Amino acid sequence: YLYKYIREKHCYIPLTDSEEVPSTIVTVGCFSGQTISGSARKVVADSFFKNNLSKENIVEFTYNTIMHTTDLTTKQILLKNILLIGGNTLYPVFVERFTKDMQ
């Protein structure tokens, strides 16, 4: 429950790489009373859209997977019907950022 609360209420995904994260300190009611700084709010969620640990980010992976299908008709259908559900897609602005980066 705590992870879901933090993810949905306090994590932040900027619409562009250059957008600044609101520099607010968020106090999360966990046992230790720790706080999450503004920069930490961006790092976890924004990692989906950066190429830090792997060769591709989530948008590039999706696009490249679709482009490796066999025919043009299938590619067009898949590109028009990407469905993002559950889990990490619940981050605020995730769908908007994914859609923007896919274009």
N, C-alpha and C positions, 0 to 999 in steps of 0.2 A: 504494500500500500504506500509506503513512504517513497519508494522509487517512482511509482506512478504519479504521486502528488508532485514531486520535484520536477519530473519530466514535463508534465502537462502545465504546471503553473509557473515554473521559474526558469526553464531552459529557453534559449533564444536562438533562432536561426536568422541571420541577416539575409535580406533579399539579394545583396551583392557582397562580393568579397571585401570591398572597401568600406562598407557600412560599419559604423561604430556600434558597439554594444552599449545599451544604457548602463551607466556605471552606478548601479544600485547594489546595496548590500542586502542580501536576503537572509533572514534568520529562519532556519528550518527547525522544526520542533523534533529533533532527534535526541537520543539519549545523552549524547555528549554536548549538545547545545552548540554545535559547530555552525559556522556561517559559510555561505557560498558567495564569492565575490562576483562582480560583473563579468570579468574575463573568464572565469570558470563556467559561467552560464553559457558562453558561446562555444567553448572548446569541444565539449562532448557532442553537441548537436551539429556544429559546423563541420565536424570531421567527416560527415557523410559526403560533403561537397568538395573536399580537398584531397589531394593525392599525397598524403603523408606516409602511410605504411604500405600501400599496395600500388600497383601500376595504374589502376583506374579508380575513380570515385564512383559513387552509385549511379550517377547520371550517365557517365561514359560507359559503365558496365552494361546498363540497360540498353543504351543506344547500340553499342557494339554487338550485343547479343541479338538484337533485332536485325541488324544489318547482315548477320551471318546466316539468315534464313535463305531459303532457296530462290524464291521468285519475288518480283516487284509487288505483286498484288498482296501477298502475305505480309510483306514489310509495311505497306501502307495501312493495312488493317491493324497490325500490331501497334504501329506508332499512334494511331488514332484511338486505341482502346487500352491504354495503360491504366491499370487499376492499383491504387495505393490504399492499403487497408491496414489498420491495427498497428500495434507496437510503436515503433519509432516514427511512424507517419503522424502520430498524434502530437508531435512537437508543434507549437504554434508556427505558422508560416512554412512548414515543411512542404506541403503540396504546392504552394505558390512558388517557392524557390526551385523545386524539382521541375515544375512546368516551365518556368523561365529559363532554366539551364538547358532543358531539352530543346528549346527553340534555338 
